[in-house]
Amino acid sequence: SMADVVASTAKTSRLWTRDKIRAIAPASARTKIRTAPPFVSEAQQNKEEAVGGEPSPSILRCVTQPLIPRSVWENLSGREFFVPSTLLALTRSGIKTANDSDDIIDWKPDKHTGSIIKGSFDEIGKCLETGDILVWTGKFRSDGYGSELPLVKTTWLLDMSPRSFAELLMDSSRVRSYNKMSLGRADLICFQLGIDTIKGEYGNGEAKIVRNLTQPPLSKRRMEFITLMHARRLDDADAVNSGMMGGDKENGFVVVSRAIGGNKIPNKEVGNKMDDGHDESYIRSEILLGVNLIRPIPGHPQKAEVTAVTHCNSPSVPTMLAGKVGVKGAVGFVKDVRALCQ
């Protein structure tokens, strides 16, 4: 709960010391990361000493909500997710967004989905089993950073176990196998490795900050995303509803993503300030919220039901086209991931 965020903030002062933030090796050494202990660069150590301080409890509450207030977003330091308790709160917000969010988001199914969901659960299940992709677009009911931009939600089946899919999404070396626009994704900072981790320093699962570069078709400018990614097993306290196929939390996983607030990359040093590390050759884009709620399918351990939510801000895409572009991207992602299973 959000109360957990506030209660645990007082315990986080030690997290700002140099040995608590692990900077991962460069891309050329990524194959060694899982066997060699992460190291902290000298620049990173200097930064920790120079910047110091902790986000306030109110900032931590805001940064883990589905929609961040504009005034908060504009003043974030980029360090908010260095506090372990924020990962649990953000994950719960992500699950709510994918699971049961009609109170905060006005969801509208596309025409095909609208006709399918009028049927019984059995009828919906049969459509999903034949490869249908259910698609909704949504708008937040309140104002906040990016609230003018649509969200896209999809539900679909995948011939891959929940764990395998979660692991795929977290593996930066495999991004280009399903994202044809990606020029590569690098792990900038690793807080904790292993999606099966239990009761680690940062809670359960794996958490890291990544940099993904993409080249959209027909665009001369490349896009840059700096994003927190967190994946873990679902647990009883997540209150996950049963999916269309009857699966719930048992053996399920969740993967959440969120742009690092303020577009700042916490791995460069300019005096006592966090440098935004922005490369002018790229357009800085943001995954305001990304969720993959991955449920098992009873009786089919090598299959999964996925409910994915994406809320993106790409300055190169006009707001009036964001919904159409978002749906095309979400459906394309499903097709590309499914192609890996063939």
N, C-alpha and C positions, 0 to 999 in steps of 0.2 A: 504494500500500500504506500501512498505518498507519505504517510506518517513514518514509515520505515526510513524513507529518504532523509527526513528531518532528524530522526532519532540517531541515525548512524553518522550524520555529518560530523558530529563532535569527535568521532573516533578516527577521522581521516587525516589528521594533521601529519601523521608519519608518512602518508602516501606521497608527500611532496619531496621527500628526500631522494637523492640521486639513485639509490639502489632500488627504488620502487617503480621506476619507469624504464622499460626496456626498449631500446631502439634496435630494430632488426637490421641485419646486414643488408648490403645492397643487393640488387636483383641477381647479380652474378653468383651470389652465395646462397640464394634462396633454397637450393636443394639440400643445404647442410643445416638449415634452421631447426629442423625437428630433432636433430641428434646433438647439436652443439648449443650450449646455453647462450641466450641472447646477451648482447653486450650493450653498454651505454657509452655513446660517443662523448668525446671531450666537450664538443659544442653543446650537446644535450645536458651534460653535467653543469656547465657554466650557466645555461639557461635556467635550470632548476634553482640555482642559487640566486640568479639575478631577478627572476620573476616572483617566485614564492607566492604565498597567499592562497586562499581557498575561495571557491564560489560560495555565495550565500545560500542558505536553505531555500529562500524564495526563488533564486535563479535555478537551483537544482530541480525544484518542482516544475517550473515553467519549461525547462529544456527537455523534460521527459514526457510532456503532454503530446497528444497527436498533432496539435497545432500550437506553434510557439508565438506568443505575442510579438508584434513588430518591434516594439520598444526594447524588448529583451533581446531579440535576435541581433539588433543593431549594436548591442553593447557586450556581446559574448567575447570571451577571451580565447576560446579554442581549447580550454583546459577542463571544461565541465565534465567530460566523460572520463577524465582521469580519476574521478571519484567512483569507487566500485558500486556504491548503492544506486547510482544512476542507471546502471545496466539493467537491474531488475525492474526498476520503474518504467524504463523505456520499453522493455520487452512486454510488460503487462499492457502498456498503452497500445503497442503494436498488435497484440493478440486481440484486444478489444476492437480495434479498427477492422480487423479481418473477420472477427467472430460475431460481433453483435454491436453495430455502431450506428443504427438508424437514428439514435437520439442526437448524435453530433454531426452526422453526414447524411445528406439527402441523396440516396442512391437511386439510380434509374437504370433498369436493364435495357440492353439493346433489343430490337424487335425479335430476333431469334431466341434470345434468352427469355424474354417475356412470355413467349408462347410455350417454352419448355417448362418453366417453373409454375405454370398453371396446373400441371399434372401432378400425379401422386409421387411420393418418394421413389417408388419402384420405377415409374416412368422416367423420372429424372435420372435415376441411376442407369437405366438402359441407354439413355442418350449419352451420358458421360462415358459409358463403356464402349460406345461406338466411336468415340473420339471427339465429341462435341466439346466446345469451350464456352462456358458461361461467362458473359461479359457485362459489367455494370460500369457506368461513369457516375461520379459523385462530386458534390460541392460541400464544403464545410458550412454548417449553419451559423457559425460565428466568424468574426473577423480575426485575422492573424497573418503572420508572414506566409505569403503564398496562397492565402484563402481564395484569391481570385482565379487560381489555377485548378483544373479538375483533378480528381483522383481516378484511377482505373483499378477495378477489382476483377479478377478472373478466378474461376474454379474449374479444375480439370484433373484428369487422371494421368499418371505417369508410370511406365514400366520400370520403376526403380524404387528401392526401399527408401523410407523416410530418412534413415541415417545416411545412405549413400548420396541422396540428393542434397542434404544439408552440407555434407562434406564437400561435394562438388562446388557448391556456391561459395564456400569459404576458401577454396584452394585457388589462389591467385594465378598459379601457373597454368590453370585449365580454363581460364575465362575465354580465351580466344577460340576454344573448341565449340562454344555455343553462342558467342557474341561476335558476329562477323564484323561489327563496327569497331571493336576494341583493338587498340594498338598495344595493349598490354596493361596489366595491373600490378602494382608493386606494393608490398607491405611496408609502410613507413614506420609504424610503432606497434609493437605487440604487447598487449597487457597480459594475455594468457593464451596458451595453445591447447588444442584438443577439445573437440566438441563434446566428448564424453567426460570431461573434467567435472568432478563433484567437490563442492565446498572448497574451491580454490580461493586465492586472495581476492579475486574478482567474481566470486560466486561460482556458479556452474557454467560449464561450456567454455567457448573460445571467444576472445575479443581482440580487435585490432583496428588500427586506422590505416586505410589504403588510399592509393592514388591510382585512378583509372583514366586512361586517355582513350578517346574515341574519335573516329573520323566518320561523321554522318555522310550518307550519300548525297551528292550534289552540293556539298558544302566545301568552301575553300578553307574554312577555319576548323581547327580541331577543338574538341571539348575536353575539359579537365574536371574530374570529380574527386573531391577529397572527402572521404566517408568513413564513419565508424561502422564496423560490422560486428555483430554478435550473434552467436548460434549456440543453442543448448537443447537438451531434452525437455519436453513438456513435463510438468509435474502437477500434482493434485491441486495445488493452490492457484494454478493458472485458470481454472474454471472454463475449460474449453468445451464448447458444445459439440455434440456428435455431428459429423460431417454428412454430406449427402449419401455416402456409402456406409454410414453407421460407425465409422471409426472415431475415436476420441483421442485422449491424451496418451494412452498406453502405447509405448514405442514411437510416439510422435516427436517431432522437432519443430523448433521455430527459429527463423533467421530474421533479424531486424537490421535495418541500415538507416543511418541518418547523417546528413551533411554536417561536417564539423562547423559549429556555430561561428558566425562572423567571417566565414571563409578563410580562417587562419590555420596555417599548418604549424603545429607546435614542434618544429624541428629545425628552425633557423633562428639566428640571433641578430638583432639590431639594437644595440644599447640595452635598455631594460624593457623593450617592447617585443611583443610577438610579431614576427614578420608574416605577412600573408603569403609569402613565397610564390606570388602569382607570376606565371610566365605569360608575357603579353602575346605570345604566339598562339595561346589557347584561349578559348572562351570558357570562363569558369561557370560550370553548371552545377546543380545541386539535387541530390536525392533528398528531398525534404523529409520523406518517410518511405521506407520500403519494408514490406513484411512478406514473408513466406511462411504460412502456417501449414505444416506438412503432417497430415494425419495418415495413419495406417489404414489399410482396407482389410477388414476381418477375413481371415482365411487366405489372404494373398500377401505373404510377408515381403515379396519382391515388387509390390506395387504401392503407390501412394496417391492420396487425394490432396491436391495442393490448392489452397486459397491464397492468392497473391494480391497485394495492394501496392500500388506505386503512386507517389505524389512527387512530381519532378518540376524543377524550374530550369528551363533552358532558354537563356536570353535570345538565342538565335531563332526560336520558334515563336511566332506571333501568338498572343493569348487566344485569339479567336480560332486558331488551328491546333491549340494544345491538346484538346480532347481527341480529335481525329488522329493526331500524331501519336498520342499516348496509347490509344487502343491498338493502333497498328504495331507499335513497338511491343506491347504486352502480348499480343497474339503471335507475333513473330518470335518472341522469346520462347513461348510454349513449343512452337514447331521446331525450333532449333534444338531445344533440350530433348524433345522426343526423338529427334534424328540420331542422337547419341545412343539411343537404346535399340536402334535397328541393326 
